[in-house]
Amino acid sequence: MSVLTSSSPRRAARPAQFFRLAVTVAALGCSALANAASVTPTVHYKFPFAYQNSYATGRLAQGGDGQIFIATHESLYLSCGSLLALNPASGVVSKVVLDRNTLGCKPSETLNVDAQGTLWGSLSSKGPGRRGSLFRIPAGGSPTLAHAYTKSEGYAGTTAPVPWADGSLRSVRVYTAQGSSGQFERNAAPAYQPELFRMVTAEDGITSPHTLASRGDGYLYGLAINTQGEQLSSMFRVNDAGDLKVLVKFYPYGLVNPDLVDGRDGYFYLTINSGDSAAHGSVLRVSPEGNTTVLHLFNGADGSHPTSAPIRAKDGWLYGTCATGGTHGQGVIFRMQPDGGSYEVLYHFDGGARGGWPRSGLLQASDGRLYGRAIGGGTHGSGVVFSFNPPAP
């Protein structure tokens, strides 16, 4: 961002020229806004009244059979949360039965899919061992138990396990029999029992690790929301040998959101909810070595307080949402180039039939459309599931 100054008498004596420059820049800005792309979201599902306050900040996932899965947090009327499946072709939304006794309760808000199209997630309570479990849904199949955590193992994690190239999983748990700082584990077939490969210690400088991602380089990447306060959150990486490195401390940037996206372009993307230098939040790009770039600072009118990271779509643009801000104060859909350029607001939510306050991360499905969830608006004010086609560049 460049700043114009008028520290010298010569510059101060030419206000007319400065005024003409300002008008030219303003005119260019208005022209860019007038020609900006826009979308009109299609609503696939309007959540019933029971889903009020089931705030979900996770990310939708598409299984191998094409179904799009939406996990919701527990609420006053949903003590165990829920898992829904949207068939994009028919538009039918059905509830996935997760029996609390044989599988567990409270599905992780973010779900992961392996190379075979199997959906993986965690259930943080109940189940056969009463400590939660790992579960899977094969393409076209029903939910099955992968591993039930026992008293001696501690509670299941709240983050979905990450599929690994060899068919095993990598997972992280905070509340275990060994303590509450966190530990990284390998889960391999057939029992998927947790095999510890790194315990978090005070010397690591992180606690409460979660939000995992992998880029196929042998490292597990993640975010840690430290107990000293969210402003001390950090991004780390760890390998199977237990080598852990803190890549970024987010204190200079603000309050990080627990969502980390691999852009498949050599960078990770995440968002800051708010901060001293980013009152309305920002978008960050981080390299695997920890080099961090602020791509965009939200100003309220173009969005405010994002709660999820943008994704890099097939057209090369980054697409994301803000939970508030925009024309009606109820959030926006935006896109921009991966270097931060050409930022555009594609849609302003108004809390009506097409929803308001989008919080979950977007998913680009196999049909090319981008799917997301808003927690407000709709028929009962409980939110909607929506989708839209990326506009032409």
Sequence and secondary structure as in RCSB ss.txt:
>XXXX:A:sequence
MSVLTSSSPRRAARPAQFFRLAVTVAALGCSALANAASVTPTVHYKFPFAYQNSYATGRLAQGGDGQIFIATHES
LYLSCGSLLALNPASGVVSKVVLDRNTLGCKPSETLNVDAQGTLWGSLSSKGPGRRGSLFRIPAGGSPTLAHAYT
KSEGYAGTTAPVPWADGSLRSVRVYTAQGSSGQFERNAAPAYQPELFRMVTAEDGITSPHTLASRGDGYLYGLAI
NTQGEQLSSMFRVNDAGDLKVLVKFYPYGLVNPDLVDGRDGYFYLTINSGDSAAHGSVLRVSPEGNTTVLHLFNG
ADGSHPTSAPIRAKDGWLYGTCATGGTHGQGVIFRMQPDGGSYEVLYHFDGGARGGWPRSGLLQASDGRLYGRAI
GGGTHGSGVVFSFNPPAP
>XXXX:A:secstr
       SHHHHT HHHHHHHHHHHHHHHHHHHHT      EEEEE  GGGTT    SB EE TTS EEEEE   
SS TT EEEEE TTT  EEE    TTTT EEE SS EE TT  EEEEEEEBSTTSB EEEEE TTS  EEEEE  
TTTB   SS  EE TTS EEEEESSBTTBSS EEEEE TTT  EEEEEE  GGGT  SEEEEEE SSSEEEEEE 
 TT GGG EEEEEETT  EEEEEE TTT EE S  EE SSS EEEEEEE SS TT EEEEE TT  EEEEEE  B
TTBB   S  EE TTS EEEEESBBSTTSB EEEEE TTS S EEEEE  SBTTBEEE SB EE TTS EEEEEE
E SSSSS EEEEE     
